[in-house]
Amino acid sequence: MFVEVLRKKGIVVGIKLDKGVKPLRGTQGETYTQGLDDLDKRCANYYQHGARFSKWRAVLKIDASKGCPSNVSIEENTRGLARYAAICQDNGLVPIIEPEVLMDGNHSLEVSVAVTQRVLAATYKALQDANILLEGTLLKPNMVLNGLSNEKASPLEVAAATLTALTRTVPPAVPGITFLSGGQSEEEASVNLNAMNTLTTFKKPWNVSFSYGRALQSSCLKAWQGKKENVAAAQEVLLRRARANGESARGKYAGGVGGSEATQSNFVSNYVY
């Protein structure tokens, strides 16, 4: 079993548990996350097969012209995250809680701060109501970015905006914040994380690290192309990106790893998987 191969190498295994998003009736294109109905049975089964943590993605978007995110979207998605977290903890899995505010749009950095705060505050209210042990969770939030079609903020601006939202909403009992990359290029995700870990004007009671998908895998997949003869080269690309992000998580990344390939955008509008 692949799980056993990983465990023998000292790697803790996790599993994505949500079943994707569906349209939320009565809203302007907002969504909810499905997968709660049989989640208890799936959690027990995955634990038995070696999983020890999990993740569940809720998706929210910013669009003032359509009233997004709406109250119903925030309530539906944060309560879903809380119910998922409770079921996971009841079955021995550490839940990674992922309320993602998309970077689609033309909103300002200030608007992104306000919306992210609103979503995170509702998330932790829902977790408290569901009697979640916060010490047994991880948060996987978006970085606070202005809309993709707006002028790009500097790493220092992103770091300050993100830490402002987090320090106002995330309890110190939460042990770690593991950021999603949300369509940023590999280099942007690394540089912005590094800026957060070098910024000394904010108290950070949690470990600030990464849980990237696209921003960790993109260059590797392009180097590999599914070809056996490219495996060694692709592994080296992945190792370089992993080291860069490891340095960013300690505030020691000097930048520039991966060259021009790492600066290419990974943005996909209304990203789903």
Stockholm file with secondary structure:
# STOCKHOLM 1.0

chainA/1-273         MFVEVLRKKGIVVGIKLDKGVKPLRGTQGETYTQGLDDLDKRCANYYQHGARFSKWRAVLKIDASKGCPSNVSIEENTRGLARYAAICQDNGLVPIIEPEVLMDGNHSLEVSVAVTQRVLAATYKALQDANILLEGTLLKPNMVLNGLSNEKASPLEVAAATLTALTRTVPPAVPGITFLSGGQSEEEASVNLNAMNTLTTFKKPWNVSFSYGRALQSSCLKAWQGKKENVAAAQEVLLRRARANGESARGKYAGGVGGSEATQSNFVSNYVY
#=GR chainA/1-273 SS CHHHHHHHTTCCCEEECCCCEEECTTSSSCEEECCCTTHHHHHHHHHHTTCCEEEEEEEECCBGGGTBSCHHHHHHHHHHHHHHHHHHHHTTCEEEEEEEECCCSCCCHHHHHHHHHHHHHHHHHHHHHTTCCGGGCEECCCCCCCCTTSCCCCHHHHHHHHHHHHHTTSCTTCCEEEECCTTCCHHHHHHHHHHHHHCCSSCCCSEEEECCSHHHHHHHHHHHTTCGGGHHHHHHHHHHHHHHHHHHTTTCCCSCTTGGGGGSCCCCTTCCC
#=GC SS_cons         CHHHHHHHTTCCCEEECCCCEEECTTSSSCEEECCCTTHHHHHHHHHHTTCCEEEEEEEECCBGGGTBSCHHHHHHHHHHHHHHHHHHHHTTCEEEEEEEECCCSCCCHHHHHHHHHHHHHHHHHHHHHTTCCGGGCEECCCCCCCCTTSCCCCHHHHHHHHHHHHHTTSCTTCCEEEECCTTCCHHHHHHHHHHHHHCCSSCCCSEEEECCSHHHHHHHHHHHTTCGGGHHHHHHHHHHHHHHHHHHTTTCCCSCTTGGGGGSCCCCTTCCC
//
